[in-house]
Amino acid sequence: MEKNIIDMLLEKALYVRKETLKLHLLSPETRIASSLSAIEIYTVLYYGGILKYDSSDPEWQGRDRLIVSKGHGAISLYPIFADLKFFHKNELGRIGQPGALLKAIPDCLIPGFESINGALGNGLGEGCGISLALKAKKLAAKVFVISGDGELNEGSTWESVMFAGHHKLNNLNLIIDSNKLSMLGYCRKILDLEPLEDKFGVFGWQVDTADGHDIQNLFMKLRQMKDSTNNKPKVLIANTIKGKGIPELEKDPLCHIRSLSADRVRHILKTLK
């Protein structure tokens, strides 16, 4: 049964990768490198049975909440939400057009998005507040926050880390898309926060790591995170590659703001399988 699930997830990840590139073709201002690094994470969360959701009722009280702190890297959620019928697939072809539902950076008007952050470092704080409120209401829903590693430089992030540990927010799950790059280059050269595992552990978090592009590894680690019953907030450091699958992006430390030409995108789409 698990092999069937993994095969399905691999197929869905390929679909999301292709559709993300098509979105970049239509809207070159989208942050393609940041979106490509998180595709497997998004795929496992939504197709792997990790998140509870109801696409016909996006505000269903029993849903798990997903806060995408790295809003610029959330474009790959568009094809997932369309596929799951949060909105019609026709919207994918209208991205970036005047009056279109979908924009280069998502906003909260798009069904499926709980919150979105243009200012980095805010997502974990929002997740803490929601987690605390859910516990106060005695609701079983869980909160997932996806953060980039570059935004860990923000002081607000570490205030939230301390807050979550102090209040034992065991319904809070942080996934770090650790692609080792920020907009200005390598994270280690800007502000080296390694070893991350030790820092979160000191503040009372359950810490684990995963290969952020290995579907089977991610599926196992995210399922363990969701099922954990200890009294701690959880963090999964997912080691990824910015611009995954596109050699010129993978090799460029400044790929964050780089766009691909239409001809290059079409060529890549022909070779993906």
HUUR-V379523 format. One record per helix or strand. SS is the DSSP state (2 for helix, 1 for strand). FROM is the first residue (numbers start at 1). TO is the last residue. Records with the same first field share a line. If there is no record, write none. Layout:
BEGIN
SS: FROM-TO, FROM-TO
END
This chain:
BEGIN
2: 2-26, 32-37, 39-47, 71-73, 76-83, 89-94, 123-136, 150-153, 155-166, 187-190, 196-202, 215-227, 247-250, 255-257, 262-271
1: 65-68, 116-116, 143-148, 172-178, 181-182, 185-186, 206-211, 234-239
END
